[in-house]
Amino acid sequence: MTAAPTFTSESLAKGVWGIVGAAVPWRGGVSMPLRTVVIELPSGDLWVHAPVPLSDDLRAWLTERGRVAHIVVPQAPVLAHLPAWQAAYPSARIWRGAEVATATWAREIKPLVLEGAQTEVAFLHQASRSAILSRLIMAVETAPLPVWMRPLIWLAGIDDSDGKPPMGLAQRLGGRKAVGDLVEQMLDWGPERLILTHGRCYTRDASGEIKRAFRRLMRDRLWDRALSEARRG
């Protein structure tokens, strides 16, 4: 008999919580930690991003905080447990990909959409000044992982000592220019904290962490601009 999933809730800001304790399959048999983000909307309804497996305890926790009205599903990873959420909350709207741009809650939680061969969405929660990222930055804490998994995370460059996008992601999301445009939008918005679906959160200097994570891409972008200006001059 499979043990019921357990979770730990973390208060990230007023009306913003993380749910951790779950993991999803990644490359090479590695289990990737999964953080669900729950936000209380002004209406009192709950917005849920990247839901973890649903347990009785988690249902009770959610019921204490409001009505689950919106469930946002990232393109990756595949969440095999999503049907349990749909059965438990049949009136909740499931949101995927670019359709989030049409949501009524987009005034409170601004979506920035990247579309290429795959789709990725960054969210900016206005009230708490929090950026919520799925694959755009991964910063996995390796200490809790089995010893054999740790080198795979290090080689992928997504351990929490230097969290960043996984290799090849920009090409799947429309190219380096498209990703760079989105990074500049995030920086212009000025987030105070960075909440990641996979890995640790950054509770301060979110803009600095975004610049660090995308430093190579943005450095090349600045060089390209400088060369273009030189040619025009």
Secondary structure, DSSP 4 states (H G I P E B T S, - for coil): -PPPP--EEEEEETTEEEEEEEEEE-GGGPEEEEEEEEEE-TTSEEEEESPPPP-HHHHHHHHHH-EEEEEEE-SSS--TTHHHHHHH-TTSEEEEGGGGGG-GGGGTEEEEEEESSSEEEEEEETTTTEEEESSSSBBB--TTS-TTTHHHHHHHT-BTTS-BPPTTHHHHTT-HHHHHHHHHHHHHH--SEEEESSB--B-S-HHHHHHHHTHHHHHHHHHHHHHHHHHH-
